[in-house]
Amino acid sequence: MRVRIKILFIVFCVAILGLIARLFYWQVVRNSELTAFAKLQHSLGTSISASRGSILGSDGSWLATSVEGWLLFAQLPDVILDPKTIANKLAPVFVDDKDNAVLLGETLRIEGLLAKAGAVWVPIKARVDRSKKEQIESMQISGLGFESENRRVYPEGELAGQTLGFVGKNEQGEDVGYFGLEGYWDLALKGKMGFLERETDAIGIPIIHGKQTQVEASTGVDVVTHIDKGVQLVVQKKLAEGIDKYGAKAGTIIVMDPYTGAVMANSSYPFYEPQNYTDYSNDYFKDSVVSDTFEPGSIFKVLVMASALDAGVIEPDTKCDMCSGAYKVDKYLIETWDGKYYPDSTMTDVIVHSDNVGMVFAARRIGADALYDYLESFGIGEVTGIDLQGEVSVPLREKNSWSQIDLATISFGQGVAVTPIQMLTSVSAIANGGTLVKPQVVDKVVREDWVEDIKPENKRRVLRPETAAKVKNMMVEAAKNGEAKWTSLRGFKVAGKTGTAQIPVAGHYDKDKTVGSFVGFAPADKPKFAMLVTLREPESSQWASETAAPLWFDIAKDLFPYFGITPGE
């Protein structure tokens, strides 16, 4: 009997200990998890979307903004009984182009979503506007519903498309900015989502007088850009005309204030409409001004010449004692672009004639290491820091590793790669008297209760003012008397330089494929704008003097009165 009582007592104690251990496990170890689970059973949480901020031009008008929109969804599978019929009704609402192939593709897309096996809820179309919503509601299709969401609109169509970027969906179905300003300023533009939590009954219906917690959404900021819509319109129109006229595959134009770095216009061809980004391939979204590199060719000569002048190893009237013919470096022969040679050319003549041999003379005077330091100071090999998503940079060859042929080819802009924004920023240091400025698209950030100005940023002094003045004069002579002199505008003092660079393909240069460019600023003495034009693989002529240069002056002809620039300035 006593043995039985002892066994019973032991069993009882073990059961008590087990119960205590189990209670400890539920109440301590898994306390937070179970509390949250219990909370879910008697509360309902809803995210409150934040209104995305707008992107504005310099005049305060919209370049991108958000308006009301809706997500069309379907509840599956019991309510949607005939996916094919419903798809045939919905597809024409979303297809403006009544092309049969496009319409069929949209119909099959919707039908596939409605017939999705195992799905309970599927999104059909995002950012539906009010007119389409009302059109669908009038069909009275059971199982369809709408969820409110912001819809991003771009009132100016394809104007500054690559500069703006677009708003798309990420893997979680959330709005995210991609490329350009939308990508770079995404966190600031989208604001902070709010949250509403309400107490519910056992079946999930909100209790009228139950507890309610609400955190308001924080609206995104507005960003005001330096983009001048008047300048942008001129640039984009002229670029499209230039692409067509010269048969180029692509092109870029950027206009900047050389003193502040303010980007007034930025255009990359081919264009696209951010509003309808789904209609384009990924190739359209990249902004070539910041994301594509090219060998600059002769426009790079002004940086090399400025470096040699600033180092004090040459003067504008220094004569080249090796310019009477082609010059051999190692096993390579350096020739001029047109086969013409000018004995005893001055350094000014070298820039005017775009003489490759003369540039090798200047580069040899300064030397590889000192030239490296100057180019690095100009920002070559590093990103500019412009406030656009996707900027790239190709580093310079390592210092102390340059061969004589490296020094020679870099002197006339081959064997080095730059982005258009790098090149224009570097030349702007010559235009403004010697200071490298950081380019910026955004002027200020605005909310209802505050404004933050984005101040211009001077990175460093690159040249002495007197050096910059000498190079300006050289560039004025080049624009007036160089190979593109027939394009210059009489009476206007423009500093500029052409560049034609062969495109490297599979380890060699293709003599038939070139990038033509022209960089310049006006008025030369106190510039109101600096501009770079590039055209990739123009078919009408491989020479920039017959493509990029006339396009530059065609644009400048419209910009001069816009900026109040008069002849003789």
TIZA-521922 format. One record per atom (N, C-alpha, C, CB): x, y, z. Coordinates in steps of 0.2 Angstrom, whole numbers, plus 5000, padded with zeros to 4 digits. Last residue first. Glycine has a CB too. Layout:
<rs>
XYZ ...
</rs>
This chain:
<rs>
514454524617 514654514624 515254464625 513954474628 514254534604 514854584607 514954564614 514654654606 512554504604 513154504600 513654554604 513054524593 511854454620 511854494614 512554494611 511654564616 510854354630 511554364628 511554404621 511854294627 509654314637 509854384636 510554404634 509754424643 509354184637 509754204642 509954284642 510354164642 508554194625 508254164631 508654194637 508254094631 509554224615 508954274617 508654254624 508454284612 510354104616 510554174617 510054224619 510954194611 509553994613 509754004620 509954074621 510253954623 509553984599 508853994603 509054014610 508453934602 510853964596 510554024593 509854034596 510354004586 511153844603 511353914606 511053974603 512153924605 510653754594 510353764600 510553834603 510553704605 511553774584 510853784582 510453794589 510653724578 512753744590 512653814588 511953824586 513053834582 512653604591 512753644597 512553724595 513453644599 512453564578 511953554582 511953604588 511853484584 513753594573 513153634570 512553624575 513053614563 514453494581 514553574582 514053614579 515253584578 513953374578 513853394584 513953474585 514353364589 514253384562 513753354566 513553384573 513753274567 515453424558 514953424553 514253394556 515053384547 516353414568 516353484565 515753484560 516953504561 516453274570 516053324574 515853394572 516353324581 516353164557 516653224560 516253264564 517053264555 515753064549 516053044556 516353104560 516552994554 514053104543 514853114543 515053094550 514953194542 512853034543 513053084538 513753104537 512553144539 512852944554 512952914548 513152974542 512352884545 513552944571 513152984565 513352954558 513353064566 513852884583 513852844577 513452884572 513552774577 513152994594 513452924594 513352894587 513252874599 513453154599 513053114595 513453044593 512953144588 513353274612 513653214609 513153174605 513953164615 513653434619 513253394614 513653334612 513053434608 513653534633 513953484629 513453444625 514353434634 513753704639 513353654635 513853604632 512853684630 513453834650 513953784647 513553724644 514553764652 512954004652 512853934652 513453894649 512153914648 513454124654 512854114657 512654034656 512354154654 515154174657 514654124654 514054124658 514954054653 516054294653 515654284659 515054234657 515454344662 516854274641 517154304647 516754294653 517154384646 515954204632 516654174634 516854204641 517154174629 514254194636 514754224633 515454204636 514754304634 514554014634 514454084631 514154124637 514054084625 515453864630 515153904635 515053974632 515453904642 515553684625 515753764624 515353794629 515553784617 515953544615 515853574622 515953644621 516253534627 515353424604 515553494605 515453514612 515253534599 515653264596 515453304602 515753374601 515753274609 515353104590 515553174589 515253214594 515253194582 516052944590 515652984594 515853064593 515752974602 516052824576 516352884580 515852914585 516652934576 516552704565 516052714571 516352774575 515852654575 517552674557 516952704554 516452724559 516652654549 518652624563 518752694560 518052724557 519252684554 518652554579 518252554572 518252624569 517552534574 520052504587 519652554586 519252544579 519952624586 520052354597 520352394592 519852454591 520552364586 519452264606 520152274607 520452324602 520452214607 518052274602 518452204602 519152214602 518252164596 518052434598 517652374597 518152314597 517252384591 518052604603 518352544603 517952484603 518752544610 517652734591 517352694596 517752624597 516652674595 518552884589 518352824587 518152774592 518952784583 517953054592 518352994594 518052934591 518252994602 518053214590 517853154586 518253104589 517953164578 517553374596 517953314597 517653254593 517853294605 517853554597 517553494594 517953434596 517553494586 517553684608 518053634605 517653574603 518553614610 517353864613 517153794612 517653754609 516553794607 516654014617 517253974618 517053894617 517553984626 515954144608 515854084611 516554044612 515454034606 515354294606 515954264608 515854204612 516354324613 514454334591 514454314598 515054274600 513854254599 514754384578 514554434583 514554404591 513954464582 514054234570 514454304570 514254354575 514254334563 514154074576 513754134576 514054204576 513154134581 514953934567 514953984573 514454044571 515654014574 515153854557 514453844561 514453904566 514453784565 516353864552 515753884547 515153884551 515753834541 517253814561 517153894561 516553914556 517753924558 517653694564 516953704564 516753774563 516653674570 519053694564 518753654559 517953664559 518853584560 519253864570 519453794570 519053764564 519253764576 518954004572 519453984567 519553914566 520054024568 518054004583 518054054578 518454034571 518254124580 518353904592 517653904589 517653954583 517253934595 519753934594 519553864591 518853874588 519553814596 519654054600 519954054594 519753984590 520754054594 519054014612 518754064608 518954064601 518754134611 520053934617 519353904615 518953954610 518953884621 521054024620 521153974615 520553944612 521553914619 520354094630 520454134624 520654084618 521054174625 520253994640 519654024637 519754054630 519254074642 521553984643 521253924640 520553954636 521053864644 521754104650 522154084644 521854034640 522854064646 520854094660 520754144655 521154134649 521054214658 521453994668 520753984665 520654034659 520253984670 522654054672 522653994667 521953984664 522853934671 522154154680 522454174674 522554114669 523154204676 521554074691 521154114686 521454134680 520954174690 522253904691 522353974693 521954014688 523054004693 521253764693 521753804690 521753874693 521453814682 520553704704 520953664699 521453704696 520453624694 519853704720 520153744714 520653704710 520553804717 518453604724 519153624724 519353674719 519553564725 516953604725 517353554727 518153574728 517353494722 515653704730 516353704726 516753654729 516653774727 513953684728 514553664732 515153664727 514453584734 512453784731 513053754727 513653734731 513253814722 511253714743 511753764741 512253734736 512153784747 509653684743 510253644742 510753694739 510153584736 508553744756 508953754750 509553714749 509153834750 507153684762 507853674763 508153694756 508053604765 505753744771 506053744764 506853734766 505953804760 504253694780 504953714779 505253704772 505353674784 502953654780 503153694786 503853714785 503053664792 502653584769 502253634771 502553684776 501553604774 504253564761 503653534764 503253594766 503853494770 505553554748 504953594751 504453544755 504653634746 507153574743 506653524746 506153564750 507053474750 507953644729 507753654735 507253594737 507353714737 508653604717 508753674720 508553674727 508353724716 509353464709 508853494713 509053554717 508653444719 510453444701 509853454698 509253484702 509553384695 512153494701 511553474705 510953484701 511553514711 513953464701 513253474697 512653454701 513353434691 515153554710 514753494710 514053504706 514553464717 516553624702 515853634706 515553564705 515453694703 518153684702 517753624701 517153624705 518153554702 518753834696 518453794702 518053744699 518053844706 519153924686 519653874689 519353834694 520253914691 518254004679 518854034682 519353994686 518754094686 517253944673 517053994679 517754024682 516753954684 517753874662 517253924661 517253974667 516653904659 518553774669 518853824664 518353884664 519053794658 517453704675 518053734679 518453784675 518453684682 516753664664 516453714668 516953744673 515853694672 517553554661 517553614656 517253674660 517253594650 517053464671 517753484670 517853544666 518153424667 515653454668 515853484674 516653504674 515753424680 515753394655 515453464656 515653494662 514753464655 516253264659 516653314654 516453384655 516553284647 515353214668 516053224670 516353274666 516453154670 514253204660 514253254665 514953264668 513753224671 514653104650 514553174648 514553224654 513853184644 516053014657 515353024656 515253094654 514853004662 517552944650 517152994654 516452984653 517453064652 519052864648 518352864647 518052914652 518052794648 520552854637 520252874644 519452884642 520552944646 520952824625 521252784630 521052814637 521952784630 521052994619 520852924618 521252884623 521152904610 521353134620 520653104622 520553034620 520153144619 522653174618 522053194613 521453154614 522353184606 523253124629 523353194627 522853214622 524053214625 523152984628 522753024633 522753104631 522953014640 524152954619 523452944617 522952984622 523252874617 525352984627 525253014620 524453014619 525652984615 525252914638 525252984639 525153014632 525953004641 525252784632 524752804636 524652884637 524752774643 526552784626 525952784622 525352804626 525952714618 527352784638 527352844634 526752844629 528052844630 526252714651 526852714646 526852774642 526752654642 525852734668 525752754661 526352744657 525552834661 525952704681 525952654677 525852674669 525352604679 525952814690 526552784689 526552724685 526852764696 524152784693 524752834693 525452794693 524752884699 523152684684 523552694690 524152744689 523752624693 521952754673 522452704674 522952724680 522952704668 520452814681 521052834677 521552774678 521452894679 518952734682 519552754685 520052774680 519752714690 517352784676 517952734675 518552764677 517952724667 515752794684 516452824682 516952764681 516652864688 514052824685 514552784684 515252824683 514452724679 512452854692 513052884689 513652834690 513252944693 511152814696 511452774691 512152804688 511052774685 510052954700 510252884701 510652854695 509652844703 510753114704 510353074699 510552994700 510453094692 511453224709 510853194712 510453164707 510553244716 513253204706 512553234704 512053194707 512553234697 514553154709 514053164715 513353194713 514353204720 515453124699 515353194701 514953204707 515053234695 516652994702 515953024700 515853094702 515352974704 518252994694 517852994700 517153024698 518153034706 518953014682 519052954686 518652944692 519752944687 519153184683 519153134679 519353064683 519653144673 519253294691 518653254692 518653194688 518053284692 520253384691 519753394686 519153354687 519953394679 521153304698 520853364701 520253394697 521453424702 521453214689 521153184695 520753244698 521653154700 522153294680 521553264678 521153234684 521753204673 523253324689 522853374686 522153344684 523153414680 523853204691 523653244696 523153294694 524253274700 524253164677 523753124681 523453164687 524153064684 525153264675 524553264671 524053224675 524653234664 526253224684 525853284685 525253294681 526353344682 526453094678 526253104685 525953164686 526853094689 526853124664 526253084666 526053094673 526453004665 527253294658 527453224661 526853194664 527953234666 527253414652 527053414659 527253344662 526253424659 527853384639 528153444643 527953434651 527953514641 527053284634 527753274636 528053324641 528153254630 525953364632 525853314637 526553294639 525453254634 526353444621 526153474628 526153424633 525453514627 526653344612 527153394614 526953424621 527253454608 525353294610 525853254613 526453294615 526153204607 524753404604 524553384611 525053344614 523853354610 525453404592 525553464596 525253444603 525153524594 524853294586 525553294588 525753354592 525953304581 523453334585 523653274590 524453274591 523453214587 522753484584 523353444582 523553394587 523953494581 521653574581 521553514585 522153464583 520853484583 521953704577 521953654572 521753584575 522653654569 521753764590 521353784584 521353734579 521553854581 522753704598 522053694599 521553714594 521853734606 523853744591 523753674592 522953654594 524153644598 523753884592 523753844585 523553774586 524353854581 524153894605 523453914603 523353884596 523453984602 525453844605 524953804608 524253824606 525053804616 526053874588 525953894595 525453844598 525753964595 527053774576 526353794579 526453814586 525853734578 528153734569 528153794574 527553814576 528553844570 527153664555 527853674559 527853734563 528453674554 525853584554 525953654554 526653664558 525353694558 524953464543 525453484548 525653554548 526053434548 523653354539 523953424538 524453434544 523453474537 522853244542 523453234538 523853304536 523253204531 521753264550 521653284543 522253274539 521353354542 522253234563 521553204560 521453214553 521053234564 523953184563 523453234564 522753204561 523653304560 524753034571 524553084565 524053134567 524353034559 525952934578 525452984580 525353034574 525553024586 526252774576 526352834573 525752884575 526452824565 527152654587 526452684585 526652754582 525952694591 528152594594 527952574587 527352604584 527852494587 528652744602 528652664602 528552644595 528252634607 527952864592 528052844599 528052764600 527452874604 528252974580 528252904582 528352894589 528752864578 527253094572 527753084577 527653014579 527653134583 527053184556 526853134561 527453114566 526653064557 527753354556 527553294553 527253244558 528053254549 528053464563 528053474556 527853404552 528853484554 528053474577 527353474573 527453474566 526953534576 529053494586 528953424583 528353414579 528953374588 529053604593 529653594588 529553524585 530253604592 527853724595 527953654595 528553644590 527353614593 528053874605 528053844599 528253764599 528553874594 527053964616 527553914615 527453884609 527553864621 525954044618 526354064612 526954014611 526554134612 525354004630 524954004623 525354014617 524454054624 526653904637 526253964637 525853964630 526754034637 527253774648 527153804642 526753864643 526753754637 527353744661 527853714657 527753734650 527753634657 526453784671 526953824669 527553804665 527353854675 525353714675 525953694678 526553734676 526153614676 524453774667 524453794674 525053774678 523853754678 524753724655 524853794656 524853814663 524253834653 524453584657 525153604655 525253684656 525353584648 523053594660 523553574665 524253594663 523453494665 522553644648 522553684654 522953664659 521753684656 522853534639 523153604638 523153644644 522853634632 521953444645 522653434645 523053494644 522853384639 520753504643 520953494650 521653484650 520553434652 520753524629 520753584633 520953564640 520053614633 520653384625 521253424624 521253484628 521353444616 519353334625 519853324631 520453364630 519953254631 518853354613 518653404618 519053394624 517853384619 519453244605 519853314605 519553364610 519753344598 518953104614 519253134609 519553204610 518853134603 518253034624 518053104622 518353134616 518153154628 517452884625 518152914624 518052984621 518652874620 516152864637 516352874630 517052904630 515952914625 514852794647 515552824646 515752824639 516052794650 513252814655 513652794649 514352834648 513252794642 512652884665 512752814665 513152784660 512052774666 512353014663 512752994669 512952924669 512353014675 511853024651 512253084653 512653064659 511853144655 511052914649 511752914646 512152974649 511652914639 509952844660 510152914658 510952914655 510052964663 508952714656 509652734658 509752804655 510152684656 507852674650 507752704656 508452734658 507552654661 507952604638 507752674638 507852714644 506952674635 508252474641 508752514638 508552584638 508852494631 507152404645 507552434650 508052484647 507852384654 505752454634 506252404637 506752444641 506652374631 504052514637 504752524634 505252464637 505052594636 502852514643 502852504636 503552504633 502452564632 503052544656 502952474655 502952464647 502352454658 503052684657 503652654656 503652574655 504052664663 502152794655 502052734652 502652684651 501652744645 502652904661 501952884663 501852814660 501552934660 503952924656 503852894662 503152864664 504152934667 504252894639 503752934643 503752894650 503052934640 505852924632 505352884634 504852924638 505552814637 507152944618 506652974624 506152914626 506353034622 508752884614 508052894613 507652914619 507752834610 509453034621 509053004616 509252934615 509053044609 509353134635 509653074632 509153054627 509853024637 509653294643 509253254638 509653194635 508953294633 509353424653 509753364653 509353314648 509853334660 509553594659 509253544654 509653484654 509153584647 510153644670 509553684668 509253634662 509753744664 510953614684 510853584678 510153614675 510853504678 512153714693 511453694692 511253674685 511053764693 513453744695 513353674694 512553664693 513553634700 513753884697 513453844702 513353774701 512753874703 514553914685 514653944692 514353904698 514454014692 513953854674 514653834676 514853864683 515153854671 512453784672 512753854675 513453834677 512253884680 512153684658 512353694665 512553764667 512853634668 511453554648 511553624649 511653644656 511053674646 511753414638 511653444645 511853514645 512153404650 511253294627 511453364628 511253384635 510953404623 511653144617 511553174624 511653254623 511953144630 511153004607 511453074608 511253094615 511253124603 511152874594 510952904601 511352974602 511152854607 511352854581 511052804585 510752834591 511452744586 511152984568 511452954574 511052904578 511653014579 510753054557 510752984557 511152954562 511052954550 510653194556 511353164555 511353084556 511853194560 509253214557 509653244552 510353214551 509753314554 508953144569 508653124562 509053154557 507953154562 509653204578 509753134578 509453114571 509353094583 509253334577 509853314576 510053244574 510353344581 507853324582 508053344575 508753324573 507853414574 508153284595 507753244591 507853254583 507053244592 508853404599 509153334599 508853284595 509253314606 507853494598 508453504594 508753434593 508853564596 506953454608 506753464601 507353464596 506353524600 507753464619 507453404618 507253404610 506953384622 508153604620 508653554619 508353484617 508953544626 506853664621 507253684615 507753624614 507653744617 506453604633 506053594627 506453614621 505453644627 507453654642 507353584641 506953564635 506953554647 507153794642 507753764639 507753694638 508353784645 505853794648 505953824641 506653794638 506053894642 506053724660 505653694655 505753724648 504953694657 507453704668 507153754665 506753724659 507553814663 507853624683 507653614676 507253664673 507353544675 508253634696 508453684692 508253674684 509253684692 506753584706 507353574702 507553634698 507253514697 506053544721 506053594716 506753594712 505953664719 505153414728 505853434726 505753484720 506353374724 504153384742 504253414735 504953434734 503753464734 504153244753 504353314752 504253324744 505053324754 502653144758 503353154755 503453224754 503453114749 501753144773 501753164766 502553174764 501353224764 501553024785 501953084784 502053094776 502653084787 500052964792 500552954787 500853024786 500252934780 499752944809 499652974803 500152964798 499453054804 499252804818 499852844817 499752874810 500452804818 497952764830 498152784823 498752824823 497552824820 496952644838 497652674838 497752694830 498152634841 495552614847 495852624840 496452664841 495352664836 494452504855 495052544855 495252554848 495552504860 492652514851 493252484853 493852524853 493352424849 491452554847 491652594853 492352554855 491152594859 491252454837 491152524836 491452574841 490352544836 492452344832 491952354837 491852434837 492252334844 492552264815 492752314820 492252334825 492952374816 492552084814 492252154813 492352204818 491452134812 493051964817 493452014814 493152074812 493751984808 492451874825 492451864818 492751914814 491751854815 492551934838 492851864837 492851844829 492451814840 492852104834 492552054838 492851984836 491852054837 494352224836 493752184832 493452134837 494052154826 495052384837 494852324840 494252284837 494652334848 496252444824 495652444828 495452374831 495052464822 497552544819 497352484822 496752484826 497952454827 498352614805 497752614809 497652544812 497152644805 499852704801 499552644803 498852654807 500052604807 500752784787 500452784793 500152714795 499952834794 502352794779 501752764779 501452774786 501752694777 503252934774 503252884779 502452864779 503552904785 503952984758 503653004764 503652934769 502953024764 504352984745 503852944746 503552954753 504052864746 505453074744 504853084740 504253044743 504953074733 506453024752 506153084754 505553094750 506653144752 506752904745 506552904752 506252964754 507152894757 507052944732 506452904733 506252904740 506652834731 508053014725 507653054730 507053014733 507453114728 508452924715 508952954720 508552984726 509353014716 507252894708 507652844711 508152874717 508052804707 506753014703 506352964707 506752914711 505852934702 507853064696 507653094702 507253044706 507353164701 508452904688 508452984689 508253004696 507853004684 507752754694 508152794690 508052864691 507952774682 506252724703 506752694699 507152744694 506552634695 505352724718 505652764713 506252724709 505852834715 503952614722 504752634723 504952674717 505152564723 502552554730 502852604726 503552614727 502452664726 502452374733 502552444736 502852484730 502952444742 502452244731 501952274728 501952354730 501252244730 503652174734 503052174739 502452214737 503352204746 504452204724 504252134724 503652124729 504752084726 503952364718 504452314720 504052244721 504752344726 503352464705 503152424710 503752374712 502552374709 503852634700 503552564699 503452524705 504052524694 504052784694 503852754700 503552684698 503352794704 505552854685 504852834686 504652794692 504552794680 506552984679 506452914681 505752904682 506852904688 506953124676 506453104681 506453034684 505753124678 507953104666 508053144672 507653124678 508053214670 507253034656 507753004660 508053034666 508352994655 506253134652 506053074655 506653034659 505853024649 506153274648 506653254654 506453184657 506553304659 504653234641 505053294643 505453274649 504753354644 503653144638 504353124638 504853174639 504453094631 502453224648 502553174643 503253144644 502353184636 502153324657 502553344651 502753284647 503153384653 501553264668 501153304664 501453324657 500953364667 501553114675 502053154672 501753204666 502653114669 500953034689 500853064683 501353114681 500153104682 500552894699 501052944698 500852974690 501752914698 499252874711 499452864704 499952914702 498852864699 498952794727 499152854723 499352834716 499752894726 497452694729 498152704729 498352764725 498552644726 496052594735 496352664734 497152664734 496052714739 495452464727 495852484733 496152544731 496352424735 494052374721 494552424720 494852444727 494252494716 493552214713 493452274718 494052324717 493552244725 492552084707 493052134706 492952184712 492952164699 491452004710 492051974712 492652024711 492251914708 490352044696 490452014703 491151984704 489951964704 490252184687 490552114687 490652094694 491252114683 489652304682 489352264688 489652194687 488652264687 490052404673 489952334670 489652284676 490552304668 490252514680 489652514677 489452444674 489652564671 491552494685 491052484689 490352474686 491052544694 492252524673 492252454675 491652444680 492952434679 492052664672 491852614667 491752544669 492352624661 492552704684 491852714683 491652664678 491652784682 493952674681 493652644687 492852644686 493852674694 494152764671 494152684670 493852654675 494952664669 494052884677 493652864672 493552794670 493852904666 495052874687 494352884689 493852864683 494152954692 496352754683 496152824685 495352824686 496252864679 497352634691 496752644687 496452714689 496252594688 498552574697 498452644695 497952664690 499152674693 498552404691 498752464696 498652524693 499452454699 497552264689 497852324686 497952384691 497352354680 497352144697 497252144690 497652204686 496552154688 497952044710 497852114708 497852114700 498452154710 496951924718 497451934713 497352004711 497451884707 496551804730 496551874729 497051884724 496551914735 496751664730 496151684733 496051764731 496251684741 497351534719 497351604722 496751624725 497551644716 497251404714 497451414721 497451484724 498151384722 497651454697 497451404702 497751414709 497751334699 496951594689 497551564693 497351514698 497951624696 496151654681 496051584681 496651554685 496051554674 496451784681 495851764684 495751694685 495251794680 497651784675 497651804682 497051774685 497751884683 497351744662 497751704666 497751724673 498451714663 496551854658 496251794659 496651744663 496051754652 497451954657 496951964663 496651894664 496452014661 498251904647 498551924653 498051924659 498951994653 497351894636 497651834639 497951844646 498151804634 497052034635 496551994636 496851924639 496151974630 498352084631 498052104637 497452064639 497752184636 498452014618 498952004624 498652024630 499552044622 497352074611 497351994613 497851984618 497551954607 497852204610 497252184614 497152114616 496552204609 498952184602 499052214609 498452194613 499152294608 498352134591 498852094594 498952114601 499552094591 497552234586 497252164588 497752124592 497052124582 497552394592 497852344588 497652274591 498652354588 497052504599 496552444597 496852394592 495952474594 497752584612 497952564605 497452494603 498652544604 497252574624 497052634620 497252614613 497452694623 496752454635 497152454629 496852514624 497052394625 495852444645 496552464647 497052474641 496852414651 494652414640 494652474645 495452494645 494352454652 494852294634 494752354630 494752414634 494152354626 494952204645 495452214641 495452284637 495652164636 493652174651 494052224654 494652244649 494352184660 492952084642 492652144644 493152194647 492052134649 493851974642 493652004635 493252074637 493151964632 493851934655 494451964652 494252004646 494951914651 492551884656 492751944660 493351974657 492851934668 492651774648 492151824647 492351894650 491451804649 493651704655 493751724648 493251774646 493651664643 493151674668 493751714667 493851744660 494451684669 491851644676 492051644668 492551694667 491351654664 491751654689 491551594686 491751584679 490851584687 492251724703 492451734696 492351664693 493151754695 491951674716 491551724713 491651734706 491751794717 492851564720 492151554719 491751604715 491851544726 494251584722 494051564715 493251564714 494351504713 494551774721 494451704718 494451654724 495151684714 494251934718 494251884723 494151814720 493751904728 495352054710 494852004709 494851954715 494851964703 495652234708 495852164710 495252124710 496052164718 496452384704 495852334702 496052264704 495652344695 496852524713 497052454711 496452414710 497552424716 496752694708 496452634712 496852574709 495752624711 497052864712 497052814708 496852744712 497752794705 497453044712 497052984715 497052924710 496353004717 499153084709 498453104709 498053034711 498153124702 500753164710 500353104712 499553124712 500553074718 501953214698 501553224704 501153164705 501153294703 503253304689 502953234691 502553254697 503553184693 503353424685 503653384681 503453314682 504453384681 502353574688 502453504689 502853464683 501753464690 503153734691 502653694688 502853614688 502553704680 504153814696 503653784701 503153744698 503353844704 505153844687 504653894688 504053864692 504353904681 505953734688 506253794691 505753844692 506853824687 504853594691 505353634687 505553694691 505053644680 504653464704 504453534700 504953564696 504253584705 503853324709 504553354707 504353414702 504853294702 502953294725 503053314718 503753334716 502553364716 502853154736 502953224734 503053234727 503553244738 501453034739 502153044736 502253124734 502353004731 500653014754 500553044747 501353054745 500153104747 500652854761 500852924761 500852954754 501552934765 499352744767 499852764762 499952834763 499652744755 499152654781 498952714778 499452744773 498752764784 498752484785 499252534783 498952594780 499852504778 497852414798 497852434791 498352494790 497152464789 497352284809 497852334807 497852354800 498552314809 496252234821 496352234814 496852294812 495652244810 496152114834 496252184832 496352184824 496852214836 495951994839 495452044841 495652114839 495352034849 496951914834 496351884834 495751934836 496351824839 498151984836 497851984829 497151954829 498351934825 498351964849 498152034847 497852034840 498752074847 498751834849 498151854852 497851914850 498151844860 500051854843 499551814840 498851824842 499651734840 500651934852 500551964846 499951924842 501151964842 500651834862 500351904864 500151934857 500751944868 501451744857 500751724858 500351784859 500751674864 502751804856 502451784850 501651764851 502751714848 502951844870 502851894865 502551874858 503551924863 503051714876 502551764878 502451814873 502851794884 503751594875 503351614869 502851674871 503051554866 504351594888 504751584882 504351614876 504951514881 503251624897 503851664897 504251654890 504351634903 502051554895 502051624897 502651664897 501751614904 502451424889 501951474886 501951544888 501251444887 503451384898 503651394891 503151434887 503551324888 502851394910 503451434909 503551444902 504051404913 501951284908 501651354909 502251404908 501351364916 502751184907 502351194901 502151274902 501851154900 503351184920 503751194914 503351214908 504151124913 502151154927 502451214928 502951234922 502951214935 501851024922 501351084921 501751144922 500751074926 502950954926 502850964919 502351014918 502550894917 502750964940 503350994937 503251004930 503950954939 501550894941 501550964943 502150994940 501650964951 502050764937 501450804933 501450874935 500850774934 502950734947 503150744940 502650784936 503350674937 502050734957 502550784957 502850794950 503150764962 501250614954 500950684955 501450744954 500550684962 502250514953 501850534947 501550604948 501350484946 502550524967 503050534962 502750554956 503550474961 501350474972 501550544974 502150564969 501850544981 501150354967 500650404965 500950474967 500050384969 502250294973 502250294966 501750354964 502050234963 501850304987 502450334985 502450344977 503050294987 500750224986 500650294988 501250334986 500550304996 501250094983 500850134979 500750204980 500150094979 502050084995 502350084989 501950114983 502550014986 501050065004 501450125005 501850134998 501950115010 500449945000 500050005000 500450065000 499550005006 
</rs>
